[in-house]
């Protein structure tokens, strides 16, 4: 049975993670969006404005983060990628495009894995972590991760504590929609016009409650955000308040996803 070996004096773990998707979410959703600059501008905001505001917040608080990034985003925005690395943050794999592995053949999924890894590692880092686009995995995903040198995944929702996939020896750092910004802040035109955008205050309350619950049980709080959503001014201010609250708990280990994965035995 796997266990998380926390540093001395720490009783739970906390990871700040971002899915730096930029335009790739909309392109994977509908290739015709390539001809809709207005639609794509929602993702462009994340690269143009959101990443910088997020990095400023992390710098101000002195906290590390992991940025799961599609390879095509890394190729499109090399300056932002260099800045993320220069600030000491970890890069994680998030596909080459933002295409769900469930829509790909094994050879196509391998191609996405290799091209995405190469696109990230050109920035002088080793990439050992993977988060599947849309948190979907295929029957081939974990075999391919093992075969290509990945040591951890952050794609499943079946626990509040890290664990090792028995058949693959890959560490899983579980995620949850409650701790993702997209369900609260993502608004798109079309069939969901009646969906309301939640206030930053509402989301801060939800995140505080869930963090305290996980912390009390000695688990891992995996916060997942997207620069295009959390990078709005009011939400960045909320993020700083929330992370300051988390940081005030001295017994919480705030680390990168890779650091937590290495602590799972």
C-alpha positions in Angstrom: 0.0 0.0 0.0 1.4 3.4 -1.0 1.9 6.2 1.4 2.9 9.9 1.3 6.0 10.6 3.3 5.6 14.2 4.4 8.5 16.4 5.7 8.9 16.7 9.4 6.2 18.7 11.0 3.8 18.5 8.0 0.5 16.7 8.1 -0.9 17.3 4.6 0.2 18.4 1.2 -0.9 21.1 -1.1 -0.1 21.6 -4.8 -0.8 24.8 -6.8 -1.3 23.7 -10.4 -2.3 25.5 -13.6 -3.4 24.1 -17.0 -1.9 26.6 -19.3 -4.2 25.8 -22.2 -4.4 29.2 -24.1 -6.3 28.6 -27.3 -5.9 24.8 -27.4 -9.1 24.1 -25.5 -11.2 25.8 -28.1 -9.3 24.3 -31.0 -9.6 20.8 -29.7 -13.3 21.4 -29.0 -14.0 22.5 -32.6 -11.3 22.8 -35.3 -13.4 25.5 -37.0 -12.6 27.8 -34.1 -9.3 28.3 -35.8 -11.2 30.8 -38.0 -12.9 32.5 -35.0 -10.4 34.9 -33.4 -13.0 36.2 -31.1 -13.6 32.8 -29.6 -9.9 32.1 -29.4 -9.2 35.4 -27.7 -10.6 33.9 -24.5 -7.6 31.6 -24.4 -5.2 34.2 -25.7 -6.0 36.3 -22.6 -4.5 33.5 -20.4 -1.1 33.8 -22.3 -1.2 37.6 -22.8 -2.3 38.7 -19.3 -3.2 35.8 -17.0 0.1 34.1 -16.8 1.9 37.3 -15.8 -0.6 38.1 -13.1 -0.4 34.5 -11.7 3.4 34.6 -11.7 3.4 37.9 -9.8 1.1 36.4 -7.2 3.3 33.3 -6.7 6.4 35.5 -6.5 4.8 37.7 -3.9 3.9 34.8 -1.7 7.1 32.8 -2.5 5.2 29.7 -3.5 6.0 27.0 -6.2 3.6 25.8 -8.8 3.3 23.2 -11.6 2.2 24.4 -15.1 0.7 21.6 -17.2 1.0 22.8 -20.7 0.0 21.4 -24.2 3.0 21.3 -26.5 1.4 23.5 -29.1 0.9 26.2 -26.4 4.6 25.9 -25.5 5.6 26.4 -29.1 3.2 29.3 -29.6 4.2 31.1 -26.4 8.0 30.5 -25.8 8.4 33.8 -23.9 5.8 32.8 -21.3 7.3 29.3 -21.0 10.8 30.7 -20.4 9.3 33.0 -17.7 7.6 30.2 -15.9 10.8 28.2 -15.8 12.9 31.2 -14.8 10.6 31.7 -11.8 11.4 28.2 -10.6 8.1 26.5 -11.5 7.7 23.0 -12.8 6.4 22.1 -16.3 4.0 19.2 -16.7 2.7 17.5 -19.9 -0.8 18.2 -20.9 -1.0 16.7 -24.4 0.5 18.2 -27.6 -2.9 19.4 -28.6 -5.7 19.5 -26.0 -7.2 16.3 -27.4 -8.7 13.7 -25.1 -6.8 10.4 -25.3 -10.1 8.6 -25.6 -10.4 10.0 -29.1 -7.0 8.8 -30.2 -5.5 5.5 -31.4 -2.5 4.1 -29.5 -0.1 5.4 -32.1 -1.8 8.8 -32.2 -1.7 9.0 -28.4 2.0 8.1 -28.4 2.6 10.8 -31.0 0.9 13.4 -28.8 2.9 12.2 -25.8 6.3 12.4 -27.6 5.7 15.7 -29.4 4.3 17.4 -26.2 7.3 16.2 -24.2 9.8 17.5 -26.7 8.0 20.8 -26.9 8.3 21.3 -23.2 11.8 20.0 -22.7 13.3 22.4 -25.2 13.1 24.9 -22.3 15.8 23.0 -20.4 13.7 21.0 -18.0 12.9 17.3 -17.5 9.2 16.6 -17.8 8.1 13.6 -15.7 4.5 14.5 -14.9 1.4 14.1 -17.0 -2.1 15.5 -16.8 -4.5 14.3 -19.5 -6.5 16.8 -21.4 -10.1 17.0 -20.0 -9.0 14.5 -17.3 -9.7 11.5 -19.6 -7.4 8.5 -20.1 -7.5 5.7 -22.6 -6.7 2.0 -22.0 -3.3 2.8 -23.4 -2.4 5.9 -21.4 -0.6 4.4 -18.4 1.3 1.9 -20.5 2.6 4.7 -22.6 3.5 6.9 -19.6 5.7 4.1 -18.2 7.3 3.3 -21.5 8.2 7.0 -22.0 9.7 7.9 -18.7 6.8 9.5 -16.9 6.7 9.0 -13.1 3.4 10.6 -12.2 -0.1 11.4 -13.4 -2.6 13.9 -12.2 -5.8 12.9 -13.9 -8.0 10.7 -11.7 -10.7 11.6 -9.1 -10.8 8.5 -7.0 -9.0 9.5 -3.8 -7.9 12.4 -1.6 -4.4 10.9 -1.1 -1.7 10.2 -3.7 -1.3 6.5 -4.6 0.6 4.3 -7.0 -1.1 2.6 -9.9 -0.4 -1.1 -9.1 0.0 -2.3 -12.6 2.1 0.6 -13.8 4.1 2.0 -10.9 3.0 5.5 -11.8 2.1 7.8 -8.9 -1.3 9.4 -9.1 -2.0 12.8 -7.7 -5.8 13.0 -7.6 -7.8 15.9 -8.8 -11.3 17.1 -8.3 -13.8 19.4 -10.0 -14.5 21.2 -6.7 -10.9 22.4 -6.7 -10.8 23.4 -10.3 -11.7 27.0 -11.4 -13.4 26.1 -14.7 -16.7 24.8 -13.3 -17.2 28.1 -11.6 -15.8 30.6 -14.1 -16.0 29.1 -17.6 -18.8 30.7 -19.6 -19.4 30.0 -23.3 -22.1 31.1 -25.6 -24.6 28.6 -27.0 -26.6 26.0 -25.1 -25.5 27.2 -21.6 -26.7 30.8 -21.6 -28.5 30.2 -18.3 -25.3 29.2 -16.6 -24.2 31.9 -14.2 -20.6 32.9 -13.4 -19.8 32.4 -9.7 -18.3 35.2 -7.7 -14.7 34.9 -6.6 -16.0 35.1 -3.0 -18.2 32.0 -3.5 -15.3 30.0 -4.9 -12.9 31.1 -2.2 -15.4 29.8 0.4 -15.7 26.4 -1.4 -12.0 26.1 -1.7 -11.3 27.0 1.9 -13.8 24.4 3.1 -12.5 21.6 0.9 -8.9 22.4 1.8 -9.6 22.3 5.5 -11.5 18.9 5.1 -8.6 17.4 3.1 -6.0 18.8 5.5 -7.8 17.4 8.5 -7.6 13.9 6.9 -3.9 14.2 5.9 -4.5 14.2 2.2 -3.4 16.2 -0.9 -5.2 19.3 -1.9 -4.6 19.6 -5.7 -5.7 23.1 -6.8 -6.2 23.2 -10.5 -6.6 26.5 -12.4 -6.4 28.0 -15.8 -4.7 31.4 -16.5 -7.5 32.4 -18.8 -10.0 32.0 -15.9 -8.2 32.6 -12.6 -6.2 35.4 -14.3 -9.0 37.9 -14.2 -8.2 40.8 -11.7 -10.8 40.0 -9.1 -10.0 36.3 -9.2 -6.2 36.8 -8.9 -6.9 38.9 -5.8 -9.0 36.0 -4.4 -6.3 33.5 -5.2 -3.8 35.6 -3.2 -6.2 35.7 -0.2 -6.8 31.9 -0.4 -3.1 31.0 -0.8 -2.2 33.3 2.1 -4.8 31.4 4.2 -3.3 28.1 3.2 0.2 29.3 3.9 -0.8 30.4 7.4 -1.2 26.7 8.2 2.4 25.9 9.1 1.7 22.1 9.1 0.8 22.2 5.3 3.5 21.2 2.9 3.1 23.4 -0.2 5.2 21.8 -3.1 5.2 21.1 -6.8 3.4 18.1 -8.2 6.7 16.5 -8.9 8.0 17.0 -5.4 4.9 15.4 -3.9 5.1 12.5 -6.4 8.6 11.7 -5.3 7.4 11.5 -1.7 4.9 8.7 -2.4 6.4 5.4 -1.5 
